[in-house]
Amino acid sequence: MKRITLAAAFVAFSAALGLAGWAHAEMVLSQVIVDMLPDKPARGDIEVFNDGPDRMYVAADPFEVLKAGTPAEQWVAAADPDRSGILVTPQKLVLAPGERRTIRIAAVSDRPAQDRVYRVSIKPVAGPLSANASALKILVGYQALVLVRPAQFSGDVVGERHGATLTLTNAGNTAQELFQGKQCDASGKDCRALPAKRLYPGAAWQQTLPFTTPVAYKSAIGPTVRNRTF
């Protein structure tokens, strides 16, 4: 099982003595992407594991990401499942050292015509402090990505070249991940790696290319991978 390890460092500072002490906890997530493909159940589970020596308090807060990947991107709190279309439960957990708990994320509305994109903030929250003086607790969390895909896919990523600039636009209704990009010179000997990108519906991405030759990418929708040339 792929695990994402997240150090949640609890730092206590004494007002009189400076650094009073450290308390470390480690939060381990079973996955950070929940991809609700049309041929799969519209739900997914994230297991949260307290790998530290202290009791851990965890909150899971969902947000819908509107116009994802565009300059107009906006995060909206998704507290009401009837309006947001997503249910996250439980949203508050207490984990003893070594304990595992599961957060279930479920789509509670019909499949959309276009991806609905969410982020679920999973983070430790402040519990009791054991410092002898005034203290500050620094907590680090993580954002899990949730994609609710349409029942049928339409459209595609299209490329447009202007000189050394490549513009890729997702003219489809579902997100695609572009990776293992490569461009070689005319001789095929000097090859350069190109950056990866998750391109959401309606989003565009520009990059400056080193050569005028074709660009090769792999594109993926869930486990389905294709070779692309732009």
VONUPA-496323 format. One record per residue (C-alpha): z, x, y. Coordinates in steps of 0.02 Angstrom, whole numbers, plus 50000, padded with zeros to 5 digits. Layout:
REM VONUPA-496323
ZXY/...
***
This chain:
REM VONUPA-496323
500005000050000/499505006950168/501025008150280/501125010550468/502685020150515/503435016950685/504905026750751/506065015850851/507155028550940/508795021851006/509355033851142/511105032351216/511465040851382/513235042751448/513405040651637/514775053751642/514265066251509/512365065151509/511635063451336/512935054451231/511995053751067/510515047850967/510335033950841/508665033350749/507915018750657/506205018050578/505185002050564/503815001950433/502434988750435/501354984950283/499824981850393/499374980150576/497754970150559/497694952350490/495864947550468/495624929250423/493864929850352/492984913250314/493084915450124/494944919650129/496514909250165/496844907250351/498484916550342/499184933850314/500844942350289/501574957850371/503044965650281/504334973850395/505424987250316/506964994950394/506865012950336/508315018650447/510195019750424/510635006150550/510474987350559/508854982650648/508484967550756/506624963250764/505634950750868/503854944950833/502994937350986/501194930850975/499894931251114/498124924651119/496884937051191/495584927951295/493894936351332/494434950951222/493664967751260/492944962351428/493524966051606/494184948151612/495304950451459/496924940551473/498444939151359/499254922051352/500904918751265/500574908651106/502264900451085/501594882851051/500584882550888/499784865750933/498974873751084/498744891651026/498174887950849/499294901250774/501014900550692/502104915950671/503674914050568/505014919850576/504974926550753/506694934550743/507344945250601/508894955350562/508624969050433/509994978850350/509614997150310/508314997450170/507934978850184/506174971350185/505684954850265/503994946150279/503224938950437/501904925750399/500474923050521/499434907250494/498014898550584/498494880350605/496874873450678/495094872050616/493984887250605/493324891150780/491504892550831/491894910250889/493294922350847/495014918350911/495904934750944/497794936950945/499054950750961/500774949450884/502064960750963/503254966650826/504644976850900/506474981350880/507594973051008/509264978551076/510734975550962/512524981550983/512744998951057/514045010950992/514105023051139/515785026251222/515055024351396/513665015151486/512095017351383/510225014051383/509305009351225/507445013951222/506455003251098/504665005751041/503634991750963/501884988850897/500484976250925/499704968950767/497914962550785/497504945250715/495714939050700/495334920950656/493504921150608/492244906850618/491674898050459/489914905150480/489334920750570/487884920650692/487104933250810/487324952050804/487664967950901/486134972851001/485764989851079/484854994151239/484355011751291/484105017451471/483865036051480/485425044251409/486425028051414/486645016851263/487324999351293/487934989651142/488274971151166/489034959451039/487904944251055/488664936550899/490164925450867/491284937850776/491994955150807/491174970350730/491894987650707/490685001850746/491135018550668/490425034750598/489225035750744/488035050550742/486565057050840/485535072450799/484295082250904/482415081350869/482545095350741/483935086150647/485015101750649/486185098650795/487135082650754/488515075450862/489875062950813/489975047550924/491545037350961/492075021850864/492355004850942/492864987150894/491674975950989/492234957951015/491044943251046/490334943851220/490924961751252/489804976351298/490074995051279/489165009451361/489125027751315/488135042851371/487135050951232/486785069551209/484975066851151/483535054551164/483385052550975/483965037150876/485815033550855/486565029450685/488135018950664/489015009550527/489564992050575/490854981750482/491414963750478/492934964350367/492444973750207/490564971150234/489774987150301/487984989750360/487005004750423/486335002250598/485095011850706/484955009650893/
***
